Amino acid sequence: MAANLSVYGYVGLTQGAAHLIEAFGSDALRTTYMARMYRGEWTGTMALTEPQAGSSLADITTTATPAGDHHLLRGAKIFISAADHDLTDNIVHMTLARIAGAPAGMKVCRCSACPGGASRVTTSSTTTSRSPASSTRSAGASAEHAPRVRRAR
Ligand SMILES: Cc1cc2nc3c(=O)[nH]c(=O)nc-3n(C[C@H](O)[C@H](O)[C@H](O)COP(=O)(O)OP(=O)(O)OC[C@H]3O[C@@H](n4cnc5c(N)ncnc54)[C@H](O)[C@@H]3O)c2cc1C
């Protein structure tokens, strides 16, 4: 890291994403993601920005549709630092989304832990972390939605 300061970005983003899961995730999410991320086996990102929503995050249009113990995400994110690399087998994207059908504003947004590889498709199965704004339901990671491990190219 001393030789390449920008490498710290990967560590810092991973730490932040893991901490989000630690603070708001279910036990299952913590077990599946958090420890591996803190150990550096997997890295993490913060996927907030969209083509039409940068500073104005209240304008995001990515939706999270409840589907059993997880949510289905649909939308587009841009400018996501450390979102695609071969340093680790998996990249966990903490993805900001609007609960499907909810009115405008930030109070109806939630953050989902999106297993690596899912960012390559339009609609993806995700496991979710509990949102501070929507804490009535916390989802756990099921076997069906266990992280998809990316293959090194
Ligand atoms: C190197 C880099 C890495 C990034 N990594 C990530 C990442 O990991 N995850 C992620 O989600 N995003 C990431 N981003 C995106 C970043 O968060 C956005 O670029 C930022 O939020 C600004 O959004 P924007 O580019 O759409 O600019 P805009 O929001 O369109 O802003 C354009 C200009 O308008 C000004 N402006 C905006 N709103 C107001 C206002 N209300 N009043 C006055 N002036 C205003 C701004 O200061 C700016 O000068 C990254 C960007 C860069 C450059």
The ligand as an SDF file (V2000), in Angstrom:
LIG
                    3D

 53 58  0  0  0  0  0  0  0  0999 V2000
  -13.1240    8.7260   -8.8540 C   0  0  0  0  0  0  0  0  0  0  0  0
  -14.5810    8.5460   -8.5260 C   0  0  0  0  0  0  0  0  0  0  0  0
  -14.9740    7.4400   -7.8060 C   0  0  0  0  0  0  0  0  0  0  0  0
  -16.3090    7.2500   -7.4960 C   0  0  0  0  0  0  0  0  0  0  0  0
  -16.6750    6.1460   -6.7780 N   0  0  0  0  0  0  0  0  0  0  0  0
  -17.9790    5.9400   -6.5070 C   0  0  0  0  0  0  0  0  0  0  0  0
  -18.3900    4.7840   -5.7590 C   0  0  0  0  0  0  0  0  0  0  0  0
  -17.5780    3.9530   -5.3550 O   0  0  0  0  0  0  0  0  0  0  0  0
  -19.7060    4.6020   -5.5310 N   0  0  0  0  0  0  0  0  0  0  0  0
  -20.6390    5.4840   -5.9530 C   0  0  0  0  0  0  0  0  0  0  0  0
  -21.8150    5.2510   -5.7090 O   0  0  0  0  0  0  0  0  0  0  0  0
  -20.2950    6.6050   -6.6530 N   0  0  0  0  0  0  0  0  0  0  0  0
  -18.9900    6.8500   -6.9370 C   0  0  0  0  0  0  0  0  0  0  0  0
  -18.6180    7.9690   -7.6330 N   0  0  0  0  0  0  0  0  0  0  0  0
  -19.6290    8.8980   -8.0940 C   0  0  0  0  0  0  0  0  0  0  0  0
  -19.7150   10.1250   -7.1840 C   0  0  0  0  0  0  0  0  0  0  0  0
  -20.3340    9.7770   -5.9620 O   0  0  0  0  0  0  0  0  0  0  0  0
  -20.5050   11.1910   -7.9460 C   0  0  0  0  0  0  0  0  0  0  0  0
  -19.7140   11.6020   -9.0150 O   0  0  0  0  0  0  0  0  0  0  0  0
  -20.8570   12.3610   -7.0560 C   0  0  0  0  0  0  0  0  0  0  0  0
  -21.8710   11.9790   -6.1570 O   0  0  0  0  0  0  0  0  0  0  0  0
  -21.3290   13.5470   -7.8650 C   0  0  0  0  0  0  0  0  0  0  0  0
  -22.3520   13.1740   -8.7030 O   0  0  0  0  0  0  0  0  0  0  0  0
  -22.3390   13.5900  -10.2600 P   0  0  0  0  0  0  0  0  0  0  0  0
  -21.0040   13.2100  -10.8380 O   0  0  0  0  0  0  0  0  0  0  0  0
  -23.5790   13.0620  -10.8840 O   0  0  0  0  0  0  0  0  0  0  0  0
  -22.3620   15.1730  -10.2610 O   0  0  0  0  0  0  0  0  0  0  0  0
  -23.6420   16.0820  -10.0030 P   0  0  0  0  0  0  0  0  0  0  0  0
  -24.3440   15.6520   -8.7740 O   0  0  0  0  0  0  0  0  0  0  0  0
  -24.4340   16.1830  -11.2640 O   0  0  0  0  0  0  0  0  0  0  0  0
  -22.9250   17.4600   -9.7210 O   0  0  0  0  0  0  0  0  0  0  0  0
  -22.3840   18.2520  -10.7880 C   0  0  0  0  0  0  0  0  0  0  0  0
  -21.9880   19.5970  -10.2470 C   0  0  0  0  0  0  0  0  0  0  0  0
  -23.1350   20.2460   -9.6510 O   0  0  0  0  0  0  0  0  0  0  0  0
  -22.8460   20.5940   -8.2960 C   0  0  0  0  0  0  0  0  0  0  0  0
  -24.0430   20.3900   -7.4810 N   0  0  0  0  0  0  0  0  0  0  0  0
  -24.7070   19.2420   -7.3340 C   0  0  0  0  0  0  0  0  0  0  0  0
  -25.7770   19.4180   -6.5230 N   0  0  0  0  0  0  0  0  0  0  0  0
  -25.7420   20.7100   -6.1560 C   0  0  0  0  0  0  0  0  0  0  0  0
  -26.5710   21.5220   -5.3210 C   0  0  0  0  0  0  0  0  0  0  0  0
  -27.6550   21.0130   -4.7260 N   0  0  0  0  0  0  0  0  0  0  0  0
  -26.2490   22.8200   -5.1540 N   0  0  0  0  0  0  0  0  0  0  0  0
  -25.1460   23.3320   -5.7630 C   0  0  0  0  0  0  0  0  0  0  0  0
  -24.3350   22.6370   -6.5700 N   0  0  0  0  0  0  0  0  0  0  0  0
  -24.6300   21.3440   -6.7680 C   0  0  0  0  0  0  0  0  0  0  0  0
  -21.7090   19.6910   -7.8520 C   0  0  0  0  0  0  0  0  0  0  0  0
  -20.9290   20.2880   -6.8370 O   0  0  0  0  0  0  0  0  0  0  0  0
  -20.9130   19.5360   -9.1340 C   0  0  0  0  0  0  0  0  0  0  0  0
  -20.0330   20.6000   -9.3210 O   0  0  0  0  0  0  0  0  0  0  0  0
  -17.2830    8.1970   -7.9330 C   0  0  0  0  0  0  0  0  0  0  0  0
  -16.8740    9.3240   -8.6470 C   0  0  0  0  0  0  0  0  0  0  0  0
  -15.5490    9.5010   -8.9420 C   0  0  0  0  0  0  0  0  0  0  0  0
  -15.1430   10.7350   -9.7240 C   0  0  0  0  0  0  0  0  0  0  0  0
  1  2  1  0
  2  3  1  0
  2 52  2  0
  3  4  2  0
  4  5  1  0
  4 50  1  0
  5  6  2  0
  6  7  1  0
  6 13  1  0
  7  8  2  0
  7  9  1  0
  9 10  1  0
 10 11  2  0
 10 12  1  0
 12 13  2  0
 13 14  1  0
 14 15  1  0
 14 50  1  0
 15 16  1  0
 16 17  1  0
 16 18  1  0
 18 19  1  0
 18 20  1  0
 20 21  1  0
 20 22  1  0
 22 23  1  0
 23 24  1  0
 24 25  2  0
 24 26  1  0
 24 27  1  0
 27 28  1  0
 28 29  2  0
 28 30  1  0
 28 31  1  0
 31 32  1  0
 32 33  1  0
 33 34  1  0
 33 48  1  0
 34 35  1  0
 35 36  1  0
 35 46  1  0
 36 37  1  0
 36 45  1  0
 37 38  2  0
 38 39  1  0
 39 40  1  0
 39 45  2  0
 40 41  1  0
 40 42  2  0
 42 43  1  0
 43 44  2  0
 44 45  1  0
 46 47  1  0
 46 48  1  0
 48 49  1  0
 50 51  2  0
 51 52  1  0
 52 53  1  0
M  END
$$$$
